[in-house]
């Protein structure tokens, strides 16, 4: 029958990867595996789908070994199947194998590795694999000058306060200790740091608009990482401030310096995401006349 889905592959072995297979799987799963070692405690578990003779890797999955502190309480999972092998049950078998491991660790659920755009092919693939959209974020686009007109007065008012001000200095993120940056991301933003590690290693983040707030004791109190998505648009991938410093001038200072650098280099638009827990960020976008251009979802599958 025309358009019929190909039958599930039965001549495939799905199991946990050995050391060589793990290295090969990094080419299929760059955001979760193609990074410098973070130490054994943080290395994801890797599962592979192999041809019966073991000579071809048809797909792979990476399962984070820690559950992020923020919702959803689920072990992040990254899955990839070669295009000509899709819709033959390999993705489902990889997810099931990872689910067994996550259940042994005590994880209540699996979650997509990162936010997925609503209506995208990746989102549909998640649904076919038994995941359902649970946590949504909105992606905003703001005119850089309009956003500056909102942020700059906040900075001027805060910088003019006398006495009791938190002491910190802003520095290029490249000058901050890498382990501190990743720990801040992992512990307080509630997402795996592997994707950020890979982007830092590859130089994907634009150094001129990547800023860290350094405290007197050497700790990183806040972080903004951005990348150019086209010649006129800067996307804020990460903006995180340690919980004990939220409400201080660290947040405003990071936004001020990153935005100032982006404007000076010709940025016309700034894009960023805000979820239910980021109401201040959403209000900032609304005050600057920003528009919500898409919705992002975390997909979850209960175990």
Secondary structure as GFF3:
##gff-version 3
##sequence-region A 1 303
A	DSSP	beta_strand	12	16	.	.	.	ID=ss1
A	DSSP	alpha_helix	19	28	.	.	.	ID=ss2
A	DSSP	alpha_helix	30	33	.	.	.	ID=ss3
A	DSSP	three_ten_helix	40	42	.	.	.	ID=ss4
A	DSSP	beta_strand	45	51	.	.	.	ID=ss5
A	DSSP	beta_strand	57	63	.	.	.	ID=ss6
A	DSSP	beta_strand	75	81	.	.	.	ID=ss7
A	DSSP	three_ten_helix	83	85	.	.	.	ID=ss8
A	DSSP	alpha_helix	90	105	.	.	.	ID=ss9
A	DSSP	beta_strand	109	112	.	.	.	ID=ss10
A	DSSP	beta_strand	116	117	.	.	.	ID=ss11
A	DSSP	alpha_helix	121	128	.	.	.	ID=ss12
A	DSSP	beta_strand	132	143	.	.	.	ID=ss13
A	DSSP	alpha_helix	144	159	.	.	.	ID=ss14
A	DSSP	beta_strand	168	172	.	.	.	ID=ss15
A	DSSP	three_ten_helix	173	175	.	.	.	ID=ss16
A	DSSP	alpha_helix	178	184	.	.	.	ID=ss17
A	DSSP	pi_helix	185	189	.	.	.	ID=ss18
A	DSSP	alpha_helix	194	202	.	.	.	ID=ss19
A	DSSP	three_ten_helix	207	209	.	.	.	ID=ss20
A	DSSP	beta_strand	211	215	.	.	.	ID=ss21
A	DSSP	beta_strand	220	230	.	.	.	ID=ss22
A	DSSP	beta_strand	233	241	.	.	.	ID=ss23
A	DSSP	three_ten_helix	243	245	.	.	.	ID=ss24
A	DSSP	alpha_helix	249	264	.	.	.	ID=ss25
A	DSSP	beta_strand	269	275	.	.	.	ID=ss26
A	DSSP	alpha_helix	279	287	.	.	.	ID=ss27
A	DSSP	beta_strand	291	302	.	.	.	ID=ss28
###
